[in-house]
Amino acid sequence: MNREFSPTKKKFESSLFYDFKGLYFMSYLVGTPPFKVYGYFDTGSNFIWLQCKSDIICYNQSSSIFNPSKSSSYQNIPCFSKACKSVDSVESTYCSDDGDACEYKIEYGDGTKSIGDVSVETLTLNSTAGSIVSFPKIMIGCGRNNNQSENKGLSYGIIGFGKGPTSFIKQLDSVIDGKFSHCLIDNVYYQNSNLSSKLNFGDAAIVSGDHVVSSPMIKMIGNGQKDYYYLNLKAFSVDNKRIKYRGFKNKGVNASTHSILLDSGSTLTILPRHFYHRLESAVKKIVKLERFQDDTGDYKLCYKTTSQQSNFPVLTAHFSGADIKLDSNGVFFSISERVKCFAFYPSKYDIGLFGQKALINYWVGYDLKKNIISFKPTDCSKV
């Protein structure tokens, strides 16, 4: 039975599934009656949108497309409303041709675009008690003119998990108390299995127990950076060789050159070019395998492997207060049966993104009230 939100219930959950293109997506219910939809899990953006039924030809979608005209709880937002202005603080908005409805336009770094109506709608999630709980009047984008990047696979839509006012997390903030967590399974476990990665909210998202380490989030300023999850990254270690990290500069912020953004919407960890080459050089000195040339250009450093036990170095990320020894499959991962590639890539824009490969087999908890991110090494296939 579908139930409205009860303030005493603060434990919610969802599942994350692996896309063959290298990203994770979650299922949720939207509308009245509830309609199952999917969206990419993205801590590096701040808006929720899904593809809606439209006369305009959009990209192919393997599941049914949401039709807002069949939902009794769907409402378009007026153009000159406060709600429209709040969206405009994170994404571009404008008035519809008749001057009434608020419309949005969003574009991502990989080329994915969506244009459509800003609306409010009921979203529904599972609770850890086994029931489903509905959240009314959640602001979403009803995408009517969309195109997908070649890097996206199923491309249903995107769920922004950032800290901006229109993100999934901020809109549920009073209910989940600013807490969510994820535990990402390595993609090899998805082959011929029904496993899914875990995504929890509220009290169910608290990361505790042995071996938990935490790092404070850095407060950023300018260009919307305050709406994302930045940590202070001091260095990377390749086995025992420590390489001091230097990222981009942000005037007025302490230790800004050490800042790196945790971005589940990025498969690889993207590093400033000058630092990446130092890291790659240290790795090359250790790995004694035949190189493989990736003609797609998606990966910079690949090797031919003869078994699953090929020797690769241990990489450790040294955050303020938290040393994270990366899972071996989050450092080099298989792109074919006998080829593994380095899950790091140089940035074109002197910016650092800590991608989801680097977070494999860690229970990662975000606490916006305490302003910390916690890490616990975990076999996520067994959670």
C-alpha positions in Angstrom: 0.0 0.0 0.0 1.2 3.5 -0.8 1.5 5.7 2.2 2.3 9.4 2.7 5.4 10.3 4.6 5.3 9.9 8.4 7.8 12.1 10.3 8.7 9.2 12.6 10.0 7.1 9.7 13.5 8.2 8.6 14.9 5.0 7.0 14.6 4.6 3.3 16.4 2.7 0.7 16.8 2.0 -3.0 18.9 -0.1 -5.3 21.6 0.9 -7.7 22.1 -1.1 -10.9 25.2 -1.1 -13.1 24.9 0.2 -16.7 27.1 -1.5 -19.2 28.5 2.0 -20.1 30.0 2.3 -16.6 27.5 4.2 -14.5 24.9 3.4 -11.8 21.2 4.1 -12.0 18.4 3.7 -9.5 14.7 2.9 -9.8 12.0 4.9 -8.1 8.3 5.6 -8.5 6.8 8.8 -9.7 3.2 10.1 -10.0 -0.2 9.0 -8.9 -0.7 6.1 -9.4 3.0 5.3 -9.0 4.9 4.7 -12.2 8.3 3.0 -12.2 11.2 5.1 -13.7 15.0 5.1 -13.6 17.6 7.7 -13.3 21.4 7.9 -13.2 22.8 8.4 -9.7 24.9 11.6 -9.8 26.4 13.3 -6.8 27.9 15.8 -9.3 24.6 17.6 -10.3 21.6 19.2 -8.6 18.5 18.5 -10.5 16.1 15.6 -11.0 14.8 15.0 -14.5 13.2 12.1 -16.4 12.1 11.6 -19.9 8.4 12.3 -20.4 6.1 11.3 -23.2 6.3 13.9 -25.9 5.5 14.5 -29.6 9.2 15.4 -30.0 11.4 12.4 -30.9 13.8 11.8 -28.1 16.4 9.0 -27.4 15.3 5.4 -27.2 14.4 4.1 -23.8 14.2 0.4 -22.9 11.5 1.0 -20.3 8.1 2.7 -20.6 8.1 6.5 -20.7 6.3 8.5 -18.0 3.1 10.2 -19.2 2.3 13.1 -16.9 -1.2 13.5 -18.2 -2.0 10.2 -16.5 -0.8 11.3 -13.1 -3.3 13.1 -10.8 -0.5 14.6 -8.7 1.5 16.2 -11.6 1.6 20.0 -11.8 3.6 22.4 -13.9 5.2 25.3 -12.1 4.4 28.9 -13.2 7.1 30.9 -14.8 7.4 33.7 -12.3 7.1 31.6 -9.2 9.7 31.2 -6.4 10.1 27.6 -7.3 11.1 28.5 -10.8 13.6 30.9 -9.5 15.1 28.2 -7.2 15.7 26.0 -10.3 17.3 29.0 -12.1 19.9 29.2 -9.3 21.3 25.8 -10.5 20.1 25.4 -14.1 18.9 27.7 -16.8 15.1 28.4 -16.8 12.9 30.4 -19.1 9.2 31.0 -19.8 7.2 28.8 -22.2 6.0 30.3 -25.5 2.7 31.2 -23.9 4.5 32.9 -21.0 3.0 30.7 -18.4 5.0 27.6 -17.6 8.5 27.4 -16.2 10.9 25.5 -18.5 14.4 24.3 -18.0 17.5 23.5 -20.1 20.3 21.5 -18.7 23.5 20.2 -20.3 26.2 18.0 -18.9 29.9 17.8 -19.5 29.6 14.6 -21.6 27.1 16.2 -24.0 23.8 14.9 -22.5 21.1 17.5 -22.8 17.5 17.9 -21.6 14.8 20.5 -22.2 11.4 20.4 -20.6 8.9 21.6 -18.0 9.7 22.2 -14.4 7.0 20.5 -12.3 6.1 19.1 -8.9 5.2 15.5 -8.6 5.0 12.7 -6.0 8.1 10.5 -5.6 7.9 7.1 -3.9 10.7 5.1 -2.2 10.9 1.9 -0.2 11.3 2.1 3.5 13.6 -0.4 5.4 10.4 -1.6 7.1 9.3 -3.1 3.8 6.6 -0.6 2.9 6.7 2.2 0.4 6.6 5.9 1.4 5.5 8.8 -0.8 7.0 12.3 -0.9 4.6 14.9 -2.4 5.5 18.0 -4.4 9.0 17.1 -5.2 10.4 19.4 -7.9 11.4 17.5 -11.1 12.1 18.2 -14.7 9.8 16.6 -17.2 12.1 16.2 -20.2 10.4 16.6 -23.6 13.4 17.3 -25.8 16.4 15.1 -24.8 19.5 13.8 -26.4 22.0 11.3 -24.9 25.7 11.3 -24.9 27.3 8.3 -26.7 28.9 7.5 -23.3 25.5 6.9 -21.7 23.8 3.6 -22.0 20.2 3.3 -21.0 19.9 7.0 -20.4 16.5 7.3 -18.6 17.2 10.5 -16.9 19.5 11.9 -14.1 19.0 12.2 -10.4 21.1 15.0 -8.9 22.4 14.1 -5.5 24.4 17.3 -4.9 23.8 19.9 -2.2 21.9 22.4 -4.3 18.3 23.5 -3.5 16.6 21.4 -6.2 18.7 18.2 -5.7 17.1 14.9 -4.6 18.9 15.1 -1.2 18.0 18.7 -0.4 14.4 18.2 -1.3 14.2 15.3 1.1 16.4 17.0 3.7 13.8 17.4 6.4 12.9 13.7 6.1 16.4 12.1 5.8 18.1 14.6 8.1 20.8 15.3 5.5 22.1 11.7 5.3 22.6 9.2 2.5 25.1 6.5 1.8 26.0 4.1 -1.0 27.9 0.8 -1.4 29.0 0.2 -5.0 29.6 -3.3 -6.3 32.3 -3.9 -8.8 30.8 -4.4 -12.2 32.2 -7.9 -12.6 29.7 -9.1 -9.9 26.7 -8.0 -12.1 27.5 -10.6 -14.8 24.9 -13.4 -14.5 23.7 -12.3 -11.1 20.8 -10.4 -9.5 23.0 -8.4 -7.2 22.5 -4.6 -6.9 24.4 -1.9 -5.1 22.8 -0.3 -2.0 21.6 3.2 -1.5 20.3 4.2 1.9 18.8 7.4 3.3 18.2 8.9 6.8 19.1 6.8 9.8 19.7 3.8 7.6 22.6 5.7 5.9 24.8 6.0 9.1 28.2 4.4 8.5 29.5 3.0 11.7 31.6 0.2 13.2 35.2 -0.8 12.9 37.6 0.7 10.3 35.4 3.8 9.6 37.3 6.9 8.7 35.8 10.4 8.0 36.9 13.5 6.2 35.3 17.0 6.5 33.8 18.5 3.5 35.5 21.7 2.2 33.3 24.8 1.9 33.8 26.1 -1.6 32.8 29.5 -3.1 32.0 30.7 -6.6 30.6 29.2 -9.8 28.1 27.0 -7.9 30.9 25.0 -6.3 29.3 25.2 -2.9 26.7 22.8 -4.0 29.0 19.8 -4.4 31.0 17.4 -2.2 34.6 18.5 -2.0 37.2 16.9 0.2 40.8 17.9 0.9 43.0 15.4 -0.9 46.5 15.6 0.4 48.2 12.9 -1.7 48.0 9.6 -3.5 50.4 6.8 -2.7 51.5 4.2 -5.3 52.6 1.3 -3.1 55.0 3.2 -0.7 55.6 6.2 -3.0 53.6 9.2 -1.9 52.8 11.9 -4.5 51.6 15.3 -3.2 48.3 16.4 -4.8 47.9 19.7 -6.4 44.5 20.6 -7.9 42.8 23.7 -9.1 42.8 27.0 -7.2 39.8 28.7 -5.7 40.5 32.1 -4.3 39.5 32.7 -0.7 39.3 29.0 0.3 41.9 27.4 2.5 43.8 24.4 1.0 41.8 24.9 -2.2 44.6 23.5 -4.4 43.9 20.1 -2.6 40.2 20.1 -3.4 38.6 17.2 -5.2 35.0 16.6 -6.0 33.3 13.2 -5.3 31.3 12.5 -8.4 29.3 9.3 -8.9 28.4 10.5 -12.4 32.0 10.1 -13.4 33.2 6.5 -14.1 36.9 7.4 -13.9 38.8 9.6 -11.5 39.8 12.7 -13.3 42.9 14.5 -12.2 44.7 17.7 -13.2 46.9 16.9 -16.1 50.2 17.7 -14.4 49.4 15.6 -11.4 48.0 12.7 -13.5 51.2 12.3 -15.4 53.2 12.0 -12.2 50.8 9.3 -10.9 50.8 7.4 -14.2 54.6 7.5 -14.3 54.8 5.9 -10.8 52.4 3.2 -11.8 54.3 2.4 -15.1 57.5 1.9 -13.1 55.8 -0.9 -11.1 53.6 -2.7 -13.6 55.7 -5.1 -15.8 53.0 -6.2 -18.3 52.6 -5.8 -22.0 50.8 -2.5 -22.9 47.5 -2.5 -24.8 46.6 0.5 -27.0 43.0 1.6 -26.5 42.0 3.0 -29.9 38.8 4.6 -28.5 40.8 7.1 -26.4 38.6 6.4 -23.4 41.6 5.1 -21.4 45.2 6.3 -21.2 46.9 3.3 -19.7 46.0 -0.3 -20.4 47.7 -3.6 -20.1 47.3 -7.1 -21.4 46.7 -9.6 -18.6 47.1 -13.3 -18.4 45.1 -14.0 -15.3 42.9 -12.3 -12.7 45.9 -12.2 -10.3 48.1 -9.8 -12.3 50.2 -7.7 -10.1 49.2 -4.1 -9.9 50.3 -1.5 -7.3 48.2 -0.5 -4.3 46.8 3.0 -4.5 45.9 4.9 -1.4 44.0 8.3 -1.4 45.1 10.4 1.5 42.2 12.7 2.5 42.2 14.9 5.6 41.5 12.5 8.4 41.0 9.5 6.1 43.3 7.2 4.2 41.4 5.2 1.6 43.1 2.1 0.2 41.4 1.7 -3.1 39.9 -1.6 -4.2 42.2 -3.3 -6.7 39.4 -3.4 -9.3 38.8 0.3 -8.7 42.4 1.0 -9.8 42.7 -1.3 -12.8 39.4 -2.7 -14.2 38.6 -5.1 -17.1 37.5 -3.7 -20.4 37.7 -7.2 -21.9 38.6 -10.7 -20.8 42.4 -10.1 -21.0 42.8 -6.3 -20.8 42.7 -4.0 -17.8 42.9 -0.2 -17.8 43.9 2.4 -15.3 40.7 4.0 -13.8 42.3 7.5 -13.9 42.4 10.1 -16.6 43.9 13.6 -17.1 41.5 16.5 -17.0 41.3 19.1 -19.8 40.3 21.8 -17.3 42.7 21.5 -14.3 40.0 20.0 -12.1 39.8 17.0 -9.9 36.9 14.5 -9.8 37.0 11.4 -7.6 35.0 8.9 -9.7 32.8 6.0 -8.8 35.4 3.3 -9.7 37.6 4.6 -6.8 34.6 4.1 -4.4 34.0 0.4 -5.2 33.6 -1.8 -2.1 33.4 1.1 0.3 30.4 2.0 2.3 30.4 5.8 1.7 28.2 7.9 4.0 27.4 11.6 3.4 26.2 13.6 6.4 25.3 17.2 5.5 24.6 18.1 9.1 28.0 17.1 10.4 29.6 18.1 7.1 31.6 14.9 6.8 31.9 12.0 4.4 32.7 8.6 6.0 34.3 5.5 4.4 34.2 1.9 5.5 35.9 -0.9 3.5 33.1 -3.3 2.8 32.3 -6.2 0.5 29.3 -4.5 -1.1 28.2 -7.8 -2.8 27.3 -9.1 0.6 25.6 -6.1 2.1 
